[in-house]
Amino acid sequence: MSLSPGATIGILGGGQLGRMSALAAARLGFRCHIFTPENNSPASHVAFKTTIADYEDRDALCSFANESDVITYEFENIPIETAL
């Protein structure tokens, strides 16, 4: 799978690694959509869009997935139900 500039990368997690990933992606022409349960997360300050919701919020996760061309994880402590 290849992504063209302008595509949206969904990132589960809004910490420092998510911030660095979003900054690098933006330099390559991609938009990042952050999904985080935290208000004011580091990645949300540089992201194209941020969804603030709990990792178990299935409706919010479905909307997030529908708005992303590809999804990655910012850290390994995502609940397994969320990852599926």
C-alpha positions as CSV (number, residue, x, y, z in Angstrom):
1,M,0.0,0.0,0.0
2,S,1.3,3.4,-0.8
3,L,0.0,6.8,0.3
4,S,0.0,10.0,-1.7
5,P,0.7,13.4,-0.1
6,G,-2.6,14.7,1.3
7,A,-3.6,11.4,2.7
8,T,-4.6,11.2,6.4
9,I,-2.6,9.1,8.8
10,G,-4.5,8.2,11.9
11,I,-2.4,7.9,15.1
12,L,-3.7,6.2,18.2
13,G,-2.1,8.1,21.0
14,G,-1.2,11.7,21.4
15,G,2.2,11.8,23.3
16,Q,5.6,12.9,22.2
17,L,6.2,10.1,19.8
18,G,2.8,11.0,18.1
19,R,3.9,14.6,18.0
20,M,7.3,13.7,16.3
21,S,5.5,11.4,13.9
22,A,2.9,14.1,13.0
23,L,5.6,16.7,12.4
24,A,7.6,14.3,10.1
25,A,4.4,13.3,8.2
26,A,3.5,17.0,7.7
27,R,6.9,17.6,6.1
28,L,6.1,14.9,3.6
29,G,2.7,16.3,2.8
30,F,0.5,14.1,4.9
31,R,-2.2,15.1,7.4
32,C,-2.4,13.4,10.8
33,H,-5.5,12.7,12.8
34,I,-4.7,12.0,16.5
35,F,-6.9,9.9,18.7
36,T,-6.3,10.5,22.3
37,P,-8.2,10.5,25.6
38,E,-6.2,13.5,26.8
39,N,-7.0,17.1,26.5
40,N,-4.0,19.2,25.4
41,S,-1.9,16.2,24.3
42,P,1.5,17.0,22.7
43,A,0.6,15.6,19.3
44,S,-2.7,17.5,19.2
45,H,-0.8,20.8,19.0
46,V,0.6,19.9,15.6
47,A,-2.0,17.6,14.1
48,F,-4.5,18.3,11.3
49,K,-7.3,17.0,13.5
50,T,-7.7,15.5,17.0
51,T,-10.4,13.3,18.4
52,I,-10.5,13.3,22.2
53,A,-12.3,10.2,23.4
54,D,-11.7,7.1,25.4
55,Y,-9.9,4.2,23.7
56,E,-13.0,2.1,24.4
57,D,-15.4,4.5,22.7
58,R,-16.4,2.4,19.7
59,D,-18.4,5.2,18.0
60,A,-15.5,7.6,18.2
61,L,-13.1,4.9,17.0
62,C,-15.2,4.1,14.0
63,S,-15.4,7.8,13.0
64,F,-11.7,8.1,13.5
65,A,-11.0,5.0,11.3
66,N,-13.4,6.3,8.6
67,E,-11.5,9.6,8.4
68,S,-8.1,8.0,8.2
69,D,-6.4,6.4,5.2
70,V,-4.1,4.3,7.4
71,I,-3.8,3.9,11.2
72,T,-0.7,3.4,13.3
73,Y,-0.1,3.2,17.1
74,E,1.9,5.8,19.0
75,F,2.5,3.4,21.9
76,E,2.0,-0.3,22.8
77,N,-0.6,0.1,25.6
78,I,-3.6,0.4,23.4
79,P,-6.4,-2.0,24.6
80,I,-6.6,-5.0,22.3
81,E,-10.3,-4.3,21.5
82,T,-9.3,-0.9,20.2
83,A,-6.6,-2.4,18.0
84,L,-9.0,-4.7,16.3
